[in-house]
């Protein structure tokens, strides 16, 4: 009798523990940077995440459990990113969404990888942000810079007929360096000519030397490709325009920044082209209309930055993968993410397997500034891609 009572007690304790575990919220951790140079991307993404979590919980959560999202500010700093990642693992996070950059988000993903949980970025686009450099449970929702660089190269060469370019590369982080590299490779493959590749370092706030070289060039480019980001990107473009140079300016997703639109304004915000992750209008995706209404209901205003949408998408990608896997186990969720395809606000997404880097197959949204206001030109899928 005593033995049976002991067995019954153990079984009841185990069942009670399992029941309590099943009732606990699923914790998704954020290591987004809400301060520092990456905040312009991560802070809007956080609002998209919060909206998606609210919607999921209203529908019953994931696997019948409520979802909890906790963000710890990684401060656009690699060391803080690693520390925050470790803290989220200790708190019991089953997945981590890091800062959207390899240099600033990669350290948090390394902590997630060590713990055996998925780490997925909203918009980190360096090919280093994948399974080869960071581990088999690491993904990015973004197209890689191979796609981003190739898309603008093909658009410039094939659609606009521009054959000569002057390139300016911000050497501060891997994102800006690799974006220029892939743009140049694709442009030259198509038959274009790079007249000169100049460099700039974020924080210099002085573009006079580079401007002088452009002005002194014996052969004039058809356009200027600038791989940089705010706040210095606004200074660079204004310096060029104030010097009377009205050549088209082309770049990547960092141009999709309300701060840049304001900095260039209607006077200098023309003939500027860039590719990015989506567009806040139903013309890019019919589902965006419902998203905008839901966002306005929660936050009391229109969404002002495209970065909100990848934040929203990343939660739904995790939710769908966990539902398919039937568990929050990192290995099972990563496998589901590899096997599935996703229809996101920011476009159709399909990842390769871990052996080939979790390379994302995704189109780029092409945008043009007219009087400082973005206009959607369409989705672009490059016919070929440079090797990552």
Secondary structure, 3 states (H helix, E strand, C coil): CHHHHHHHHHHHHHHHHHHHHHHCCEEEEEECCCCCCCHHHHHHHHHHHHHHHHHHHHCCCECCECEEEEECCCCCCHHHHHHHHHHHHHHCCCEEEECCCHHHHHHHHHHHHHHCCEEEECCCCCCCCCHHHHCCCEEECCCCHHHHHHHHHHHHHHHCCCCEEEEEEECCCHHHHHHHHHHHHHHHHHCCEEEEEEEECCCCCCCHHHHHHHHHCCCCCCEEEEECCCCHHHHHHHHHHHCCCCCEEEECHHHCCHHHHHHHHHHHCCCEEEEECCCCCCCCCCCHHHHHHHHHHHHCCCCCCCHHHHHHHHHHHHHHHHHHHCCCCHHHHHHHHHHCEEEECCEEEEECCHHHCCCEECCEEEEEEECCEEEEEEEECCCCCCCC
